[in-house]
Amino acid sequence: MKKVESAAAAIAEAVKLCDVKVMPMYAITPSTLIPERLSEFVNNGEMDAEMIHVESEHSAASAMIGSILCGARSFTATASQGLALMFEILPIISGLRLPAVMAVANRSLSAPLNIWNDHSDSVSARDQGWIQLYAESAQEALDTTIQAYKIAENVNVLLPVMVCIDGFTLSHVYENIDVPEKAQVGKFLPAFAPEYALDPERPLTFGPIVFPDSFMEFKKAQEEAMENSAKAIAKVNDDFGKMFGRKYGNGLVETYKMDYAEHAILGIGTLCTTARSVVDKLRANKIKAGLIRIRCLRPFPKEELQKLAKRLKTIAVIDRHISLGFEGALATDVKSALSEMKNKPSISGFIAGLGGRDITEKHLEYALKQGMQKKAGGWLL
């Protein structure tokens, strides 16, 4: 069904299609449209689900632990300080290997108070054991939410997934979307049937204390699951493309005009839409430019990036995040991923778009040309 919807509403449509049963929610800008639309679905009888109105984001994450352990496919949404308040619970969900899905409408972290977009919230949570997928459009937000459950519930993965959308820039922007039929989604995503769940007929203990002689084994298994998830993400993206006619790169990375490219802009989210225009302009001026969009931040697509970097001279990394005291986290990841290459490209990191500041074509063109001259990165103000 063709519709015109915001990315936030598109995610709500996807949650309905995925037959989610429990949704603990505490609304926070700019993710509020998601629980708002979901509550309408429940109230109208379009969803057979329980909406739990909790007292905080900490409680929303905690409630998901209980609902998933009881065997219910679950969902929540948050942003900014809400995600920060969940930090105590994030590694518990991932450590318990619970296939939760959470939408994050990316917003800056206070202070100073700011309700607009950057990646301070989700990027700060990158080490908490959650798979992180970033959408560029409303259609991708819908599709990625459906894919997220398929990935998370894979028996070789069993890890939670964040579906991240740029706050306001994407969450509140209306675009044409194609909403699949529920029966078709049901064929792609089977009913949630966890092997282990709380059941009085089969008593189990979840989350007991683990001593030093076995804690590392748990973490090693978790890391192996994260590594397994890269293959699952790629396969789910490919299978989704075959069934619905849409796919996003190889699931981990999406590229634009990288054939014979010598210089690349690398970024996450909606800034990549602007970057495509810059690439077109530079190509018209005989500059062999291209775009690398990181769709999956965790697990980080190291191998894919190394393959793309083999023929590159320059990479300009655009971070909507600053690791205060060092540099943007994405720039750090890119440099680390390519550090073992013998003939690696020059990498320049730029901080841009914090607190909702526009990232313009001029910013991105300037960044790439600075990188081409092997100049240090900096702030795109």
VOBA-1610 file (N, C-alpha, C; in pm, whole numbers, padded with zeros to 5 digits, always signed):
BEGIN
Met+00084-00120+00000Met+00000+00000+00000Met+00088+00125+00000Lys+00061+00215-00093Lys+00137+00339-00101Lys+00081+00440-00002Lys+00171+00506+00072Lys+00132+00608+00169Lys+00234+00720+00168Val+00196+00831+00228Val+00291+00938+00257Val+00298+00948+00409Glu+00413+00913+00464Glu+00428+00907+00610Glu+00565+00957+00651Ser+00576+00995+00778Ser+00706+01027+00836Ser+00779+00897+00867Ala+00909+00907+00889Ala+00986+00787+00924Ala+00939+00729+01056Ala+00901+00815+01150Ala+00851+00766+01279Ala+00723+00684+01259Ala+00631+00736+01179Ala+00507+00664+01151Ala+00536+00537+01072Ala+00635+00541+00985Ala+00672+00423+00907Ala+00721+00311+00999Ile+00796+00347+01102Ile+00842+00246+01198Ile+00723+00186+01271Ala+00627+00270+01310Ala+00507+00218+01377Ala+00432+00121+01286Glu+00424+00153+01158Glu+00361+00061+01062Glu+00434-00073+01060Ala+00565-00068+01063Ala+00644-00191+01061Ala+00622-00274+01187Val+00615-00207+01302Val+00591-00278+01428Val+00457-00351+01424Lys+00357-00286+01368Lys+00226-00350+01353Lys+00236-00473+01262Leu+00307-00460+01153Leu+00323-00570+01059Leu+00397-00688+01119Cys+00487-00660+01215Cys+00568-00765+01277Cys+00496-00838+01389Asp+00371-00802+01413Asp+00289-00869+01514Asp+00354-00864+01653Val+00402-00745+01687Val+00461-00723+01820Val+00350-00729+01925Lys+00381-00790+02040Lys+00278-00813+02141Lys+00289-00724+02264Val+00410-00676+02295Val+00428-00591+02414Val+00514-00471+02378Met+00467-00351+02420Met+00538-00227+02386Met+00545-00137+02509Pro+00648-00152+02592Pro+00667-00059+02704Pro+00716+00075+02649Met+00651+00184+02686Met+00683+00313+02623Met+00688+00426+02725Tyr+00787+00514+02704Tyr+00791+00642+02773Tyr+00833+00744+02668Ala+00741+00829+02630Ala+00763+00918+02516Ala+00869+01024+02543Ile+00952+01048+02444Ile+01051+01156+02451Ile+01075+01208+02309Thr+01081+01338+02295Thr+01107+01402+02166Thr+01246+01363+02115Pro+01262+01333+01988Pro+01166+01334+01878Pro+01111+01197+01840Ser+01110+01103+01936Ser+01058+00968+01907Ser+00909+00956+01938Thr+00847+01063+01989Thr+00710+01057+02041Thr+00608+01009+01939Leu+00628+01042+01813Leu+00533+01002+01710Leu+00518+00850+01701Ile+00620+00777+01740Ile+00615+00631+01728Ile+00515+00571+01829Pro+00532+00596+01961Pro+00430+00544+02054Pro+00292+00604+02033Glu+00288+00729+01985Glu+00159+00793+01957Glu+00082+00713+01852Arg+00150+00679+01743Arg+00083+00604+01636Arg+00052+00461+01682Leu+00142+00399+01757Leu+00118+00263+01804Leu-00001+00257+01900Ser-00014+00359+01985Ser-00128+00362+02077Ser-00260+00374+02000Glu-00257+00446+01888Glu-00376+00455+01803Glu-00409+00318+01744Phe-00308+00246+01700Phe-00331+00113+01644Phe-00396+00020+01747Val-00345+00025+01870Val-00400-00061+01976Val-00543-00019+02008Asn-00564+00112+02022Asn-00696+00164+02056Asn-00800+00134+01949Asn-00757+00135+01822Asn-00848+00110+01711Asn-00870-00038+01683Gly-00799-00122+01757Gly-00811-00265+01734Gly-00730-00317+01617Glu-00640-00232+01563Glu-00555-00275+01452Glu-00439-00362+01500Met-00407-00352+01629Met-00302-00435+01688Met-00355-00507+01810Asp-00325-00635+01819Asp-00355-00713+01938Asp-00229-00714+02023Ala-00209-00607+02097Ala-00085-00589+02172Ala-00111-00513+02301Glu-00014-00523+02392Glu-00021-00454+02520Glu+00074-00335+02518Met+00019-00216+02532Met+00100-00095+02544Met+00114-00064+02693Ile+00237-00070+02744Ile+00261-00045+02886Ile+00313+00098+02902His+00238+00181+02971His+00278+00320+02993His+00362+00326+03121Val+00491+00320+03106Val+00582+00313+03220Val+00621+00453+03267Glu+00693+00460+03379Glu+00724+00589+03439Glu+00858+00647+03395Ser+00935+00571+03316Ser+01064+00622+03268Ser+01117+00530+03158Glu+01218+00579+03089Glu+01283+00496+02988Glu+01356+00379+03051His+01410+00399+03170His+01473+00289+03243His+01372+00177+03264Ser+01251+00213+03298Ser+01145+00114+03319Ser+01102+00049+03188Ala+01102+00127+03079Ala+01065+00071+02949Ala+01161-00040+02909Ala+01291-00015+02924Ala+01390-00117+02891Ala+01377-00237+02985Ser+01354-00210+03113Ser+01340-00318+03211Ser+01218-00404+03181Ala+01108-00339+03145Ala+00986-00414+03115Ala+01005-00505+02994Met+01087-00462+02898Met+01112-00547+02782Met+01183-00676+02821Ile+01266-00670+02924Ile+01332-00792+02969Ile+01226-00895+03010Gly+01132-00851+03093Gly+01028-00942+03139Gly+00939-00992+03027Ser+00901-00902+02936Ser+00808-00943+02829Ser+00873-01042+02733Ile+01000-01018+02699Ile+01067-01111+02607Ile+01094-01244+02675Leu+01132-01241+02803Leu+01154-01366+02875Leu+01026-01448+02887Cys+00912-01381+02880Cys+00784-01453+02882Cys+00742-01498+02742Gly+00824-01467+02641Gly+00797-01517+02507Gly+00724-01422+02415Ala+00719-01292+02449Ala+00646-01195+02367Ala+00743-01112+02283Arg+00715-01102+02155Arg+00792-01011+02069Arg+00765-00868+02117Ser+00872-00792+02143Ser+00858-00664+02212Ser+00931-00552+02139Phe+00890-00429+02173Phe+00944-00311+02105Phe+00934-00190+02196Thr+01030-00100+02184Thr+01019+00032+02246Thr+01090+00134+02158Ala+01077+00260+02195Ala+01141+00368+02120Ala+01187+00475+02217Thr+01296+00542+02182Thr+01348+00645+02272Thr+01439+00740+02194Ala+01506+00828+02269Ala+01599+00925+02211Ala+01678+00990+02324Ser+01796+01038+02291Ser+01871+01130+02376Ser+01883+01085+02522Gln+01836+01172+02615Gln+01848+01142+02758Gln+01770+01016+02794Gly+01669+00983+02715Gly+01595+00860+02739Gly+01683+00739+02719Leu+01762+00739+02612Leu+01855+00629+02590Leu+01963+00629+02697Ala+02007+00748+02737Ala+02107+00758+02843Ala+02055+00697+02973Leu+01927+00720+03003Leu+01868+00665+03125Leu+01858+00513+03118Met+01855+00458+02998Met+01848+00313+02980Met+01983+00244+02994Phe+02091+00320+03006Phe+02224+00260+02997Phe+02247+00146+03095Glu+02189+00153+03213Glu+02206+00043+03309Glu+02148-00087+03255Ile+02042-00075+03175Ile+01968-00193+03129Ile+02016-00243+02993Leu+02074-00157+02911Leu+02115-00199+02776Leu+02205-00322+02776Pro+02313-00326+02857Pro+02398-00445+02854Pro+02334-00567+02918Ile+02232-00544+03001Ile+02159-00658+03059Ile+02076-00726+02950Ile+02008-00646+02869Ile+01929-00702+02759Ile+02018-00780+02663Ser+02131-00721+02625Ser+02220-00790+02531Ser+02289-00909+02596Gly+02328-00894+02722Gly+02394-01003+02792Gly+02304-01123+02814Leu+02174-01098+02829Leu+02076-01206+02841Leu+02038-01263+02705Arg+02093-01205+02600Arg+02070-01252+02462Arg+01923-01244+02424Leu+01863-01128+02454Leu+01721-01107+02426Leu+01705-01031+02294Pro+01624-01082+02201Pro+01610-01020+02069Pro+01513-00901+02068Ala+01545-00801+02148Ala+01463-00680+02152Ala+01490-00594+02029Val+01393-00513+01992Val+01412-00412+01888Val+01369-00277+01945Met+01454-00178+01928Met+01427-00044+01979Met+01458+00059+01871Ala+01364+00149+01848Ala+01388+00262+01757Ala+01450+00376+01836Val+01551+00439+01779Val+01615+00556+01840Val+01604+00671+01741Ala+01529+00774+01778Ala+01522+00896+01697Ala+01637+00985+01743Asn+01748+00977+01674Asn+01873+01035+01721Asn+01862+01183+01754Arg+01908+01216+01874Arg+01902+01353+01925Arg+02023+01378+02014Ser+02067+01502+02019Ser+02184+01537+02098Ser+02161+01511+02247Leu+02271+01491+02318Leu+02265+01476+02464Leu+02289+01611+02530Ser+02211+01641+02631Ser+02230+01765+02707Ser+02353+01751+02796Ala+02414+01863+02840Ala+02377+02001+02819Ala+02473+02063+02717Pro+02437+02177+02655Pro+02312+02249+02675Pro+02193+02174+02615Leu+02075+02202+02668Leu+01954+02135+02622Leu+01934+02161+02473Asn+01910+02054+02400Asn+01890+02064+02256Asn+01807+01943+02214Ile+01701+01966+02136Ile+01614+01855+02098Ile+01638+01808+01955Trp+01740+01863+01888Trp+01760+01832+01747Trp+01864+01722+01727Asn+01889+01695+01602Asn+01960+01572+01566Asn+02111+01580+01575Asp+02170+01481+01638Asp+02304+01431+01608Asp+02309+01287+01659His+02425+01225+01658His+02433+01083+01693His+02494+01060+01830Ser+02491+01163+01915Ser+02552+01151+02048Ser+02493+01037+02129Asp+02361+01015+02114Asp+02295+00915+02198Asp+02332+00773+02159Ser+02301+00733+02037Ser+02322+00593+01999Ser+02470+00558+01985Val+02551+00650+01935Val+02693+00619+01920Val+02757+00599+02058Ser+02709+00671+02158Ser+02759+00651+02294Ser+02724+00513+02348Ala+02623+00448+02286Ala+02579+00316+02331Ala+02635+00204+02244Arg+02733+00235+02161Arg+02779+00137+02064Arg+02847+00016+02126Asp+02894+00028+02249Asp+02967-00082+02314Asp+02881-00161+02411Gln+02750-00147+02403Gln+02661-00215+02498Gln+02604-00346+02445Gly+02657-00394+02333Gly+02616-00526+02284Gly+02495-00527+02195Trp+02451-00409+02148Trp+02337-00399+02058Trp+02385-00384+01914Ile+02322-00455+01823Ile+02339-00429+01681Ile+02281-00291+01653Gln+02350-00211+01571Gln+02300-00077+01540Gln+02288-00059+01388Leu+02166-00032+01343Leu+02137-00009+01202Leu+02083+00133+01185Tyr+02134+00206+01087Tyr+02096+00347+01066Tyr+02029+00362+00929Ala+01909+00420+00930Ala+01832+00438+00807Ala+01856+00576+00747Glu+01837+00585+00616Glu+01853+00712+00545Glu+01719+00770+00500Ser+01616+00687+00492Ser+01486+00732+00442Ser+01373+00668+00524Ala+01251+00721+00506Ala+01136+00664+00576Ala+01111+00520+00532Gln+01127+00494+00403Gln+01108+00357+00353Gln+01210+00262+00417Glu+01334+00308+00425Glu+01436+00223+00486Glu+01409+00202+00635Ala+01356+00303+00702Ala+01322+00289+00844Ala+01218+00178+00863Leu+01116+00177+00777Leu+01014+00072+00783Leu+01076-00065+00755Asp+01149-00074+00646Asp+01206-00202+00606Asp+01307-00254+00707Thr+01387-00163+00763Thr+01490-00204+00859Thr+01429-00256+00987Thr+01316-00201+01028Thr+01249-00249+01149Thr+01203-00393+01130Ile+01149-00424+01014Ile+01109-00563+00985Ile+01232-00653+00983Gln+01336-00607+00916Gln+01460-00684+00910Gln+01519-00706+01049Ala+01505-00605+01136Ala+01566-00612+01269Ala+01518-00732+01348Tyr+01388-00760+01343Tyr+01336-00876+01416Tyr+01390-01007+01359Lys+01398-01013+01227Lys+01451-01134+01162Lys+01597-01157+01203Ile+01674-01050+01211Ile+01814-01059+01251Ile+01826-01097+01399Ala+01755-01023+01484Ala+01766-01042+01628Ala+01727-01182+01671Glu+01623-01238+01608Glu+01569-01368+01649Glu+01640-01486+01585Asn+01738-01459+01499Asn+01819-01566+01441Asn+01889-01642+01554Val+01880-01775+01555Val+01934-01854+01667Val+02084-01841+01679Asn+02152-01801+01572Asn+02296-01781+01578Asn+02334-01638+01618Val+02232-01556+01644Val+02255-01417+01683Val+02197-01392+01822Leu+02066-01386+01833Leu+01997-01358+01960Leu+02059-01238+02032Leu+02054-01125+01962Leu+02102-00999+02018Leu+02001-00890+01988Pro+01993-00787+02072Pro+01900-00677+02047Pro+01949-00586+01935Val+01855-00514+01875Val+01886-00427+01761Val+01829-00287+01784Met+01910-00186+01760Met+01862-00048+01753Met+01842-00010+01607Val+01725+00043+01576Val+01698+00100+01445Val+01702+00252+01462Cys+01804+00316+01406Cys+01829+00457+01433Cys+01786+00545+01314Ile+01715+00651+01346Ile+01673+00748+01245Ile+01708+00888+01295Asp+01754+00973+01207Asp+01789+01109+01246Asp+01665+01183+01296Gly+01676+01237+01419Gly+01564+01308+01479Gly+01523+01429+01397Phe+01393+01448+01379Phe+01334+01557+01300Phe+01375+01549+01152Thr+01505+01548+01124Thr+01553+01544+00986Thr+01493+01427+00910Leu+01470+01316+00980Leu+01406+01200+00920Leu+01278+01160+00994Ser+01281+01165+01126Ser+01166+01117+01204Ser+01038+01191+01172His+01048+01321+01142His+00929+01403+01119His+00909+01444+00972Val+00994+01396+00885Val+00984+01431+00743Val+00898+01328+00671Tyr+00801+01378+00594Tyr+00707+01290+00524Tyr+00759+01255+00384Glu+00753+01127+00355Glu+00800+01076+00226Glu+00703+00969+00176Asn+00714+00938+00049Asn+00638+00826-00006Asn+00694+00694+00048Ile+00607+00608+00096Ile+00650+00476+00141Ile+00555+00370+00084Asp+00607+00250+00074Asp+00529+00135+00032Asp+00517+00041+00152Val+00397+00029+00207Val+00373-00056+00324Val+00336-00196+00275Pro+00416-00298+00308Pro+00386-00433+00261Pro+00257-00488+00322Glu+00205-00592+00260Glu+00090-00663+00315Glu+00135-00746+00435Lys+00050-00753+00537Lys+00087-00826+00658Lys+00112-00973+00630Ala+00034-01033+00541Ala+00053-01174+00508Ala+00191-01198+00448Gln+00236-01104+00367Gln+00369-01116+00305Gln+00478-01104+00411Val+00461-01009+00505Val+00558-00995+00614Val+00559-01120+00700Gly+00441-01180+00721Gly+00432-01303+00799Gly+00511-01418+00738Lys+00518-01422+00606Lys+00599-01525+00539Lys+00748-01499+00559Phe+00783-01371+00560Phe+00924-01333+00578Phe+00968-01349+00723Leu+00879-01314+00816Leu+00912-01313+00959Leu+00816-01406+01033Pro+00859-01528+01064Pro+00772-01622+01135Pro+00738-01572+01275Ala+00637-01631+01336Ala+00598-01596+01473Ala+00715-01620+01568Phe+00725-01536+01670Phe+00832-01547+01769Phe+00813-01673+01851Ala+00912-01761+01849Ala+00903-01888+01922Ala+01037-01916+01990Pro+01065-01846+02101Pro+01194-01865+02169Pro+01209-02005+02227Glu+01331-02055+02220Glu+01357-02189+02274Glu+01345-02191+02426Tyr+01384-02079+02488Tyr+01378-02070+02634Tyr+01291-01951+02673Ala+01198-01975+02764Ala+01110-01868+02813Ala+01062-01904+02952Leu+01018-01804+03027Leu+00965-01829+03161Leu+00836-01910+03150Asp+00836-02025+03216Asp+00723-02117+03206Asp+00714-02196+03336Pro+00601-02184+03410Pro+00589-02258+03536Pro+00599-02409+03520Glu+00572-02456+03398Glu+00582-02600+03373Glu+00727-02644+03347Arg+00812-02547+03317Arg+00953-02577+03292Arg+01038-02467+03354Pro+01055-02470+03486Pro+01123-02361+03558Pro+01267-02341+03510Leu+01303-02215+03490Leu+01437-02177+03451Leu+01479-02053+03528Thr+01609-02034+03543Thr+01663-01914+03605Thr+01736-01832+03498Phe+01704-01704+03490Phe+01771-01614+03397Phe+01848-01508+03476Gly+01968-01479+03432Gly+02046-01371+03492Gly+02107-01401+03628Pro+02154-01523+03654Pro+02219-01549+03782Pro+02360-01489+03785Ile+02420-01482+03901Ile+02556-01432+03911Ile+02651-01530+03843Val+02751-01475+03774Val+02852-01555+03706Val+02988-01518+03764Phe+03066-01618+03802Phe+03193-01596+03869Phe+03307-01579+03768Pro+03424-01533+03815Pro+03536-01506+03725Pro+03578-01624+03638Asp+03552-01748+03683Asp+03596-01863+03606Asp+03512-01888+03480Ser+03402-01814+03464Ser+03319-01838+03345Ser+03266-01709+03280Phe+03289-01592+03342Phe+03236-01467+03287Phe+03289-01440+03146Met+03419-01461+03127Met+03478-01432+02996Met+03420-01521+02886Glu+03384-01643+02921Glu+03324-01733+02822Glu+03189-01679+02773Phe+03114-01619+02866Phe+02987-01557+02828Phe+03011-01442+02730Lys+03110-01358+02761Lys+03138-01244+02675Lys+03195-01287+02540Lys+03274-01393+02541Lys+03328-01445+02415Lys+03213-01495+02327Ala+03118-01564+02387Ala+03002-01613+02311Ala+02919-01496+02257Gln+02910-01389+02336Gln+02836-01271+02292Gln+02906-01205+02173Glu+03038-01197+02179Glu+03115-01139+02068Glu+03103-01226+01943Glu+03104-01357+01960Glu+03087-01447+01846Glu+02949-01428+01783Ala+02849-01406+01867Ala+02714-01380+01815Ala+02710-01249+01737Met+02782-01147+01786Met+02789-01020+01715Met+02857-01039+01579Glu+02962-01120+01576Glu+03030-01149+01450Glu+02936-01227+01356Asn+02860-01322+01412Asn+02763-01397+01331Asn+02657-01305+01272Ser+02625-01199+01346Ser+02517-01111+01303Ser+02549-01041+01171Ala+02677-01021+01141Ala+02713-00956+01015Ala+02663-01038+00896Lys+02683-01169+00903Lys+02633-01257+00797Lys+02481-01259+00794Ala+02420-01258+00913Ala+02274-01258+00921Ala+02216-01130+00862Ile+02279-01016+00891Ile+02232-00888+00838Ile+02237-00889+00686Ala+02347-00938+00631Ala+02362-00943+00486Ala+02259-01036+00423Lys+02237-01152+00484Lys+02141-01248+00428Lys+01998-01197+00438Val+01964-01138+00553Val+01829-01085+00571Val+01803-00973+00471Asn+01902-00887+00450Asn+01888-00779+00352Asn+01866-00835+00212Asp+01941-00940+00179Asp+01928-01002+00047Asp+01792-01071+00032Asp+01751-01145+00135Asp+01621-01213+00131Asp+01506-01113+00124Phe+01521-01003+00196Phe+01419-00897+00193Phe+01407-00840+00052Gly+01520-00819-00011Gly+01520-00766-00147Gly+01449-00858-00244Lys+01471-00988-00229Lys+01406-01085-00318Lys+01255-01087-00298Met+01209-01070-00173Met+01066-01079-00145Met+00994-00947-00169Phe+01058-00835-00134Phe+00989-00706-00138Phe+01041-00610-00245Gly+01151-00648-00311Gly+01203-00564-00419Gly+01286-00447-00374Arg+01328-00446-00246Arg+01411-00336-00194Arg+01523-00395-00110Lys+01643-00344-00128Lys+01754-00381-00042Lys+01847-00261-00029Tyr+01935-00267+00070Tyr+02019-00151+00104Tyr+02165-00194+00106Gly+02231-00175-00010Gly+02368-00219-00024Gly+02378-00368+00005Asn+02479-00405+00083Asn+02489-00545+00125Asn+02434-00565+00266Gly+02360-00464+00315Gly+02303-00471+00449Gly+02388-00399+00552Leu+02518-00402+00532Leu+02613-00340+00625Leu+02659-00203+00575Val+02684-00197+00445Val+02735-00075+00381Val+02659-00054+00251Glu+02629+00072+00221Glu+02571+00106+00091Glu+02662+00208+00025Thr+02685+00193-00104Thr+02775+00283-00174Thr+02704+00356-00288Tyr+02764+00466-00328Tyr+02711+00544-00441Tyr+02828+00589-00528Lys+02826+00548-00653Lys+02928+00585-00752Lys+03070+00555-00703Met+03085+00438-00641Met+03218+00398-00595Met+03298+00326-00703Asp+03236+00296-00817Asp+03311+00236-00927Asp+03417+00335-00976Tyr+03541+00294-00969Tyr+03655+00376-01013Tyr+03673+00504-00930Ala+03608+00510-00814Ala+03626+00628-00728Ala+03765+00628-00665Glu+03820+00748-00650Glu+03950+00764-00584Glu+03937+00838-00452His+03826+00909-00435His+03804+00989-00314His+03661+00964-00266Ala+03643+00942-00136Ala+03510+00907-00086Ala+03472+00988+00037Ile+03345+01027+00040Ile+03282+01079+00161Ile+03223+00960+00234Leu+03244+00952+00364Leu+03192+00841+00443Leu+03109+00896+00558Gly+02987+00848+00573Gly+02901+00899+00680Gly+02788+00804+00713Ile+02699+00853+00799Ile+02585+00775+00848Ile+02459+00860+00835Gly+02349+00797+00797Gly+02219+00862+00803Gly+02190+00959+00690Thr+02109+01061+00722Thr+02055+01149+00619Thr+02159+01240+00553Leu+02272+01262+00618Leu+02374+01345+00553Leu+02419+01282+00422Cys+02400+01150+00411Cys+02441+01080+00289Cys+02355+01117+00169Thr+02231+01160+00195Thr+02146+01209+00086Thr+02207+01334+00025Thr+02253+01425+00111Thr+02321+01546+00064Thr+02452+01510-00006Ala+02521+01410+00049Ala+02650+01370-00008Ala+02636+01318-00150Arg+02524+01255-00182Arg+02504+01206-00319Arg+02507+01321-00420Ser+02445+01433-00381Ser+02445+01550-00470Ser+02587+01604-00487Val+02663+01602-00379Val+02802+01649-00386Val+02884+01560-00478Val+02865+01430-00465Val+02936+01335-00551Val+02903+01360-00698Asp+02775+01382-00727Asp+02735+01410-00866Asp+02804+01536-00919Lys+02809+01639-00835Lys+02871+01765-00875Lys+03020+01747-00901Leu+03087+01675-00811Leu+03230+01654-00826Leu+03261+01567-00947Arg+03178+01466-00971Arg+03196+01381-01089Arg+03183+01463-01217Ala+03088+01557-01216Ala+03070+01644-01333Ala+03193+01731-01358Asn+03271+01754-01250Asn+03394+01833-01261Asn+03518+01745-01271Lys+03497+01619-01311Lys+03606+01525-01339Lys+03682+01480-01214Ile+03620+01497-01098Ile+03679+01445-00974Ile+03614+01310-00945Lys+03696+01207-00930Lys+03644+01070-00913Lys+03600+01048-00768Ala+03484+01104-00736Ala+03431+01098-00599Ala+03326+00989-00586Gly+03307+00942-00463Gly+03205+00843-00433Gly+03157+00858-00290Leu+03059+00778-00253Leu+03001+00783-00118Leu+02999+00644-00057Ile+03040+00636+00069Ile+03027+00513+00148Ile+02934+00545+00264Arg+02818+00480+00266Arg+02725+00500+00377Arg+02734+00379+00471Ile+02771+00407+00594Ile+02774+00301+00695Ile+02631+00280+00744Arg+02572+00169+00707Arg+02436+00137+00751Arg+02439+00066+00886Cys+02542-00013+00908Cys+02555-00091+01031Cys+02680-00047+01106Leu+02661+00019+01218Leu+02776+00065+01297Leu+02831-00046+01386Arg+02743-00129+01437Arg+02781-00246+01515Arg+02697-00364+01470Pro+02759-00473+01423Pro+02903-00492+01411Pro+02961-00401+01303Phe+03082-00353+01325Phe+03141-00260+01229Phe+03186-00336+01105Pro+03154-00286+00986Pro+03184-00358+00860Pro+03330-00344+00817Lys+03420-00398+00894Lys+03563-00383+00870Lys+03605-00440+00734Glu+03565-00562+00706Glu+03608-00627+00581Glu+03554-00553+00459Glu+03428-00513+00464Glu+03368-00441+00352Glu+03440-00309+00327Leu+03476-00241+00435Leu+03545-00113+00423Leu+03685-00131+00366Gln+03753-00236+00408Gln+03887-00263+00355Gln+03883-00288+00204Lys+03782-00360+00158Lys+03769-00386+00014Lys+03747-00257-00063Leu+03662-00170-00009Leu+03632-00044-00076Leu+03753+00050-00075Ala+03833+00041+00031Ala+03945+00135+00048Ala+04066+00101-00039Lys+04071-00018-00094Lys+04189-00062-00169Lys+04224+00032-00284Arg+04121+00087-00349Arg+04148+00172-00465Arg+04131+00321-00434Leu+04114+00354-00306Leu+04091+00494-00269Leu+04220+00565-00231Lys+04224+00695-00259Lys+04333+00780-00214Lys+04292+00862-00092Thr+04161+00890-00082Thr+04111+00980+00022Thr+03979+00930+00079Ile+03965+00940+00212Ile+03834+00922+00276Ile+03811+01039+00370Ala+03702+01110+00350Ala+03661+01216+00442Ala+03546+01161+00527Val+03573+01141+00654Val+03474+01083+00746Val+03396+01195+00813Ile+03264+01190+00802Ile+03178+01293+00861Ile+03109+01234+00983Asp+03142+01287+01100Asp+03085+01240+01226Asp+02980+01337+01277Arg+02863+01286+01312Arg+02764+01366+01383Arg+02774+01334+01532His+02897+01321+01577His+02925+01281+01715His+03068+01321+01745Ile+03094+01360+01868Ile+03230+01389+01911Ile+03261+01312+02038Ser+03367+01234+02035Ser+03417+01170+02157Ser+03509+01273+02221Leu+03453+01349+02314Leu+03524+01464+02370Leu+03661+01423+02424Gly+03761+01496+02383Gly+03897+01464+02422Gly+03973+01389+02315Phe+03902+01349+02207Phe+03972+01279+02099Phe+03918+01322+01963Glu+03823+01248+01906Glu+03770+01280+01774Glu+03634+01212+01759Gly+03576+01218+01642Gly+03451+01148+01618Gly+03471+00998+01623Ala+03375+00928+01681Ala+03389+00783+01698Ala+03395+00710+01565Leu+03323+00759+01465Leu+03325+00694+01334Leu+03463+00705+01271Ala+03525+00820+01284Ala+03660+00838+01231Ala+03757+00741+01298Thr+03743+00724+01429Thr+03829+00630+01501Thr+03810+00489+01450Asp+03684+00449+01430Asp+03654+00315+01380Asp+03712+00293+01241Val+03698+00392+01155Val+03748+00379+01018Val+03900+00366+01018Lys+03967+00450+01095Lys+04114+00444+01102Lys+04161+00310+01157Ser+04092+00260+01258Ser+04128+00131+01316Ser+04106+00018+01215Ala+03993+00022+01145Ala+03960-00083+01049Ala+04062-00092+00936Leu+04118+00023+00898Leu+04211+00027+00785Leu+04358+00030+00826Ser+04384+00023+00955Ser+04520+00041+01006Ser+04617-00066+00957Glu+04567-00186+00927Glu+04655-00296+00887Glu+04684-00297+00737Met+04618-00209+00662Met+04639-00205+00517Met+04775-00144+00484Lys+04842-00200+00385Lys+04973-00149+00345Lys+04961-00015+00273Asn+04867-00005+00182Asn+04850+00117+00104Asn+04714+00179+00133Lys+04697+00217+00258Lys+04568+00272+00298Lys+04554+00417+00253Pro+04429+00460+00232Pro+04406+00599+00189Pro+04429+00698+00302Ser+04443+00823+00265Ser+04448+00931+00364Ser+04309+00947+00425Ile+04301+00951+00558Ile+04172+00959+00627Ile+04166+01088+00708Ser+04067+01171+00681Ser+04046+01295+00755Ser+03909+01290+00821Gly+03904+01320+00949Gly+03777+01317+01023Gly+03722+01457+01047Phe+03593+01473+01026Phe+03528+01603+01043Phe+03407+01589+01135Ile+03390+01686+01225Ile+03275+01693+01314Ile+03174+01788+01253Ala+03051+01743+01237Ala+02950+01826+01170Ala+02811+01794+01224Gly+02721+01890+01207Gly+02580+01865+01232Gly+02540+01842+01376Leu+02623+01880+01472Leu+02585+01859+01612Leu+02468+01949+01648Gly+02377+01896+01730Gly+02264+01975+01777Gly+02169+02020+01668Gly+02168+01945+01557Gly+02076+01978+01448Gly+02128+02077+01347Arg+02256+02118+01359Arg+02314+02210+01260Arg+02307+02147+01121Asp+02265+02225+01023Asp+02258+02174+00887Asp+02396+02134+00836Ile+02400+02022+00766Ile+02521+01982+00694Ile+02494+02008+00546Thr+02562+02106+00491Thr+02533+02150+00354Thr+02626+02084+00252Glu+02592+02103+00126Glu+02679+02055+00019Glu+02816+02120+00027Lys+02819+02248+00064Lys+02947+02318+00077Lys+03034+02254+00184His+02971+02215+00296His+03047+02149+00403His+03113+02021+00351Leu+03035+01940+00283Leu+03085+01809+00240Leu+03188+01821+00128Glu+03167+01915+00038Glu+03265+01938-00069Glu+03396+01989-00010Tyr+03385+02080+00086Tyr+03505+02132+00153Tyr+03580+02020+00224Ala+03506+01933+00295Ala+03569+01824+00369Ala+03646+01731+00276Leu+03584+01694+00165Leu+03651+01602+00074Leu+03774+01667+00011Lys+03764+01793-00026Lys+03878+01860-00089Lys+03992+01880+00012Gln+03957+01903+00139Gln+04061+01909+00243Gln+04132+01774+00253Gly+04052+01668+00252Gly+04110+01535+00258Gly+04197+01504+00137Met+04156+01549+00021Met+04234+01525-00101Met+04370+01592-00094Gln+04378+01700-00016Gln+04506+01770+00003Gln+04581+01715+00125Lys+04527+01606+00181Lys+04586+01539+00298Lys+04598+01633+00418Lys+04501+01723+00428Lys+04498+01813+00542Lys+04418+01749+00655Ala+04447+01791+00776Ala+04377+01736+00892Ala+04230+01774+00887Gly+04148+01693+00949Gly+04005+01723+00958Gly+03980+01835+01057Gly+03855+01851+01094Gly+03822+01957+01188Gly+03672+01970+01203Trp+03629+02089+01239Trp+03488+02117+01262Trp+03427+02187+01141Leu+03314+02135+01095Leu+03242+02199+00985Leu+03132+02286+01044Leu+03166+02412+01070Leu+03074+02503+01139Leu+02992+02585+01039
//
